[in-house]
Amino acid sequence: MAALFILISSLSAWAQQPADSLKLADPIIKADTLKKGEVEPVVKKKKVRTPKDPNTAVFRSAVVPGLGQIYNQRYWKLPIIYGGFVALGYAINFNQKYYNEFVNEYILRTDGDPSSIPNPDYKNAPDEQIISVKDFYKRNRDISIIGTVALYAAQVIDAYVDAELSNFDVSDDLSLKIGPSINQSFAYRGMPSYSVGLSLKFTLKK
């Protein structure tokens, strides 16, 4: 009986030995994997954008320009969009103002009414030059209007593309930049005139 008790005790001690040895070995293994003074590296998780509905983005941009970009959380695009509309609106107003002025000047010269007095600032300019300058400002006004429509369409397309790409794993280095391009030129008597264009740039940083 005593021998059996000793055998059972020995087997019990032998069965528990692997578990006890692992508990003691864990700290030793961790200590060996890290050098002195080092800490375990922290893995930075990549920020994942919440997928957006392209139809919702398009509808919001169509109703209010820039609202689709807010829905897509692309707030940095708002100054570009609204800055473009402000610049285009200024160009339309500027060219419309001088277009009206030269239209009236041409009417005063050709209406056959003796009481009509043309603008004395343009008395030395021939009728052909008045017509040419009038057409110049009209063309720039029309280009600015087309630019406004193009910018409106571009921000709708941008909202759709951005929402569509939110459903894919796209690198943050890929970006779309929308910006107006304003060119200054000079017409009759050195008066400045502005024409507006629109630029779309896809940028991939290295």
C-alpha positions as CSV (number, residue, x, y, z in Angstrom):
1,M,0.0,0.0,0.0
2,A,2.8,2.4,0.9
3,A,4.6,1.6,-2.4
4,L,1.4,2.3,-4.4
5,F,0.9,5.6,-2.6
6,I,4.5,6.6,-3.4
7,L,4.0,5.6,-7.1
8,I,0.8,7.6,-7.4
9,S,2.5,10.6,-5.8
10,S,5.4,10.4,-8.3
11,L,3.1,10.1,-11.3
12,S,1.1,13.2,-10.1
13,A,4.3,15.2,-9.6
14,W,5.5,14.2,-13.1
15,A,2.2,15.1,-14.8
16,Q,2.2,18.6,-13.2
17,Q,5.8,19.3,-14.2
18,P,5.3,20.4,-17.9
19,A,2.7,23.0,-16.9
20,D,4.9,24.4,-14.1
21,S,7.9,24.5,-16.4
22,L,6.0,26.5,-19.0
23,K,4.8,29.0,-16.5
24,L,8.4,29.6,-15.5
25,A,9.7,29.6,-19.1
26,D,7.3,32.3,-20.5
27,P,9.0,35.3,-18.8
28,I,12.4,33.9,-19.8
29,I,11.3,33.6,-23.5
30,K,9.9,37.1,-23.6
31,A,13.0,38.5,-21.9
32,D,15.2,36.8,-24.5
33,T,13.3,38.2,-27.5
34,L,13.7,41.9,-26.5
35,K,17.1,43.5,-26.1
36,K,17.9,45.5,-23.0
37,G,16.2,48.9,-23.1
38,E,13.8,48.0,-25.9
39,V,10.0,48.1,-25.7
40,E,7.5,46.1,-27.7
41,P,6.7,47.9,-31.0
42,V,3.3,49.5,-31.3
43,V,1.5,48.8,-34.6
44,K,-0.3,51.9,-35.9
45,K,-3.7,51.0,-37.3
46,K,-4.6,52.5,-40.6
47,K,-7.6,54.8,-40.5
48,V,-10.4,53.4,-42.6
49,R,-13.0,55.7,-44.1
50,T,-16.7,54.8,-43.7
51,P,-18.1,53.7,-47.1
52,K,-20.4,56.4,-48.7
53,D,-23.3,56.1,-51.0
54,P,-22.5,57.6,-54.4
55,N,-26.1,58.4,-55.2
56,T,-26.5,60.3,-52.0
57,A,-23.3,62.2,-52.7
58,V,-24.4,63.1,-56.2
59,F,-27.9,64.3,-55.1
60,R,-26.5,66.5,-52.3
61,S,-23.9,68.1,-54.7
62,A,-26.6,68.7,-57.3
63,V,-28.8,70.5,-54.8
64,V,-26.1,72.5,-53.0
65,P,-22.6,72.6,-54.5
66,G,-20.1,71.3,-51.9
67,L,-22.6,69.4,-49.9
68,G,-21.5,66.1,-51.4
69,Q,-17.9,66.9,-50.4
70,I,-19.2,67.5,-46.8
71,Y,-21.0,64.1,-47.0
72,N,-17.7,62.5,-48.1
73,Q,-15.9,64.3,-45.3
74,R,-13.6,66.0,-47.8
75,Y,-13.8,69.4,-46.2
76,W,-10.5,70.7,-47.7
77,K,-12.2,70.8,-51.1
78,L,-14.8,73.4,-50.0
79,P,-12.5,76.4,-50.3
80,I,-11.5,75.3,-53.8
81,I,-15.1,74.9,-54.9
82,Y,-16.5,78.1,-53.4
83,G,-13.4,80.1,-54.3
84,G,-13.9,79.0,-57.9
85,F,-17.5,80.1,-57.9
86,V,-16.6,83.4,-56.4
87,A,-13.9,84.0,-59.0
88,L,-16.2,83.0,-61.9
89,G,-19.0,85.2,-60.5
90,Y,-16.6,88.1,-60.4
91,A,-15.5,87.5,-63.9
92,I,-19.0,87.3,-65.2
93,N,-20.0,90.5,-63.5
94,F,-16.8,92.3,-64.7
95,N,-17.2,91.4,-68.3
96,Q,-20.9,91.9,-68.4
97,K,-20.4,95.5,-67.1
98,Y,-18.0,96.5,-69.9
99,Y,-20.0,94.6,-72.5
100,N,-23.1,96.7,-71.6
101,E,-21.0,99.9,-71.7
102,F,-19.7,99.3,-75.2
103,V,-23.1,98.1,-76.4
104,N,-24.6,101.3,-75.2
105,E,-21.8,103.3,-76.8
106,Y,-22.5,101.6,-80.2
107,I,-26.2,102.2,-79.9
108,L,-25.7,105.9,-79.1
109,R,-23.5,106.2,-82.2
110,T,-25.9,104.5,-84.6
111,D,-29.4,105.3,-83.4
112,G,-29.6,108.4,-85.6
113,D,-30.9,110.5,-82.7
114,P,-29.1,114.0,-82.6
115,S,-29.8,114.2,-78.8
116,S,-27.8,111.0,-78.2
117,I,-24.4,111.8,-76.8
118,P,-21.7,109.1,-77.0
119,N,-19.2,108.7,-74.2
120,P,-16.5,111.3,-74.7
121,D,-13.8,108.9,-73.4
122,Y,-14.3,106.9,-76.6
123,K,-14.7,109.7,-79.1
124,N,-11.4,108.9,-80.8
125,A,-12.2,105.2,-81.2
126,P,-13.7,104.1,-84.5
127,D,-16.9,102.1,-84.6
128,E,-15.0,99.0,-85.7
129,Q,-13.0,99.1,-82.5
130,I,-16.1,99.6,-80.3
131,I,-17.6,96.5,-81.9
132,S,-14.4,94.6,-81.4
133,V,-14.1,95.4,-77.8
134,K,-17.8,94.7,-77.2
135,D,-17.4,91.3,-78.7
136,F,-14.2,90.7,-76.6
137,Y,-16.1,91.2,-73.3
138,K,-19.1,89.2,-74.6
139,R,-16.8,86.3,-75.4
140,N,-15.1,86.4,-72.0
141,R,-18.5,86.6,-70.2
142,D,-19.7,83.6,-72.1
143,I,-16.5,81.6,-71.3
144,S,-17.0,82.5,-67.6
145,I,-20.5,81.2,-67.7
146,I,-19.4,78.0,-69.3
147,G,-16.7,77.7,-66.6
148,T,-19.3,78.1,-63.9
149,V,-21.4,75.3,-65.4
150,A,-18.2,73.2,-65.8
151,L,-17.3,73.7,-62.1
152,Y,-20.8,72.8,-61.0
153,A,-20.6,69.6,-63.0
154,A,-17.0,68.8,-61.8
155,Q,-17.9,69.1,-58.2
156,V,-20.9,66.7,-58.7
157,I,-18.6,64.2,-60.5
158,D,-15.9,64.6,-57.8
159,A,-18.5,63.8,-55.1
160,Y,-19.6,60.7,-57.0
161,V,-16.0,59.5,-57.6
162,D,-15.0,60.1,-54.0
163,A,-18.0,58.2,-52.6
164,E,-17.3,55.4,-55.1
165,L,-13.7,55.1,-54.1
166,S,-14.6,55.0,-50.4
167,N,-15.8,51.5,-51.0
168,F,-12.3,50.4,-52.1
169,D,-8.9,50.4,-50.4
170,V,-7.3,53.4,-52.1
171,S,-4.0,54.9,-51.1
172,D,-4.2,58.3,-49.3
173,D,-1.5,59.5,-51.7
174,L,-4.1,59.6,-54.6
175,S,-6.0,62.9,-54.7
176,L,-8.1,65.0,-57.1
177,K,-7.5,68.7,-57.2
178,I,-10.1,71.1,-58.7
179,G,-9.1,74.7,-59.2
180,P,-10.1,77.6,-61.4
181,S,-7.6,79.3,-63.7
182,I,-8.0,83.1,-64.1
183,N,-6.1,84.8,-66.9
184,Q,-5.8,88.6,-67.2
185,S,-5.5,90.4,-70.4
186,F,-6.0,94.0,-71.6
187,A,-8.6,95.4,-74.0
188,Y,-9.3,98.9,-75.1
189,R,-7.5,101.8,-73.3
190,G,-5.6,99.3,-71.2
191,M,-8.6,98.1,-69.2
192,P,-8.1,94.7,-67.8
193,S,-10.3,91.7,-68.7
194,Y,-10.5,88.3,-67.2
195,S,-11.1,84.9,-68.7
196,V,-11.6,81.9,-66.5
197,G,-10.7,78.2,-67.0
198,L,-11.0,75.1,-64.9
199,S,-8.3,72.6,-64.1
200,L,-8.6,69.0,-62.8
201,K,-5.5,67.3,-61.5
202,F,-4.9,63.8,-60.3
203,T,-1.9,63.7,-58.0
204,L,0.0,60.6,-56.9
205,K,2.7,61.4,-54.3
206,K,5.8,59.2,-54.2
